[in-house]
C-alpha cells in the first residue's frame, strides 16, 4: 500500500481527507495526520510515506519550508499541495522544490483523487526506472509531454496532456517551462514550424495544405508565425530551398 500523510491546520479538512476519501480503492492508506508543518515533518521522518498532502499556509512550518526540508534531507516523499492561495508565486515555489501537483481549495474530491492516482503511477514508474538504472522525477512528466507533442503536434493541447498525466495544467506548464527553458505554447509553435519546413520541401503540397497538416486552420496566422521564426514566408522558404 502507498502510505499517505495529511498536513493541514484546519481540523475539518484533515478529518475529511482522512476518513471520507476511498484511498484503499487506489492502493493507498493514510498513516498519519498533522496540524502543522513541523509535526508533519516528524511523521515523515518516522513513517517514510510516499505521498504528502499538505496545505501551504500552516503554523510552525509552512508547506514551502516543509517541502524544502524534505528535499534537503532526501526523504523521498512526493508532495501534493492543497491551498486557498491562487497566486502564481505559490505555484512557482511548489514547482521549484519539486511538488507533484498543486490543488486549490475548496478541494474537488475527483481532482484530488486524480492527482493522487497520477502520483502513484509516477512512484511505480520511478521504481521501475531505479531497477533499470535510469533517472525521471519531474523530468519524466516533461519527457512524456514532449513525446506526446511529437506524436500529436497538429492537435496537441496542454490541458489534454495534463489530463492524461493526471496533473493540473498549471503545474505542468510551470514544470515544462522550468525544465525546457521555453513555454509549452512556444515549444509547440516551434515544433509545428519545424515539421512545416519538412513538408514545404515537397512541391506537391500547397501552402494551405501544409498549414492544415501542422495544426493551423488560418493560413495568414501560419504565414505570420512562420516568418517570425524563420525570417521568410513559407513561399519564400520553399523557393529558396528548392532553387
Buried (B, 14 or more C-beta within 10 A) or exposed (E): EBBBBBBBBBEEBBEBBBEEBEBEEBEBEBBBBBBBBBBBBEBBEEEEBBBBBBBBBBEBBBBBBBBBBBBEEEBEBBBBBBBEBEEEEBBEBBBBBBBBBBBBBEBEEEBBBBBBBBBBEBBEBBEEBEEEEEEBBBEBBBEBBBEBBEEEBEEBEBEEBBBEBBBBBBBBBBBBBEBBEEEBEEBBBEBBBEBBBEBBEEEEBEBBEBBBBBBBEEBEEBBEBBBEBBEBBBEBBBEEEEE
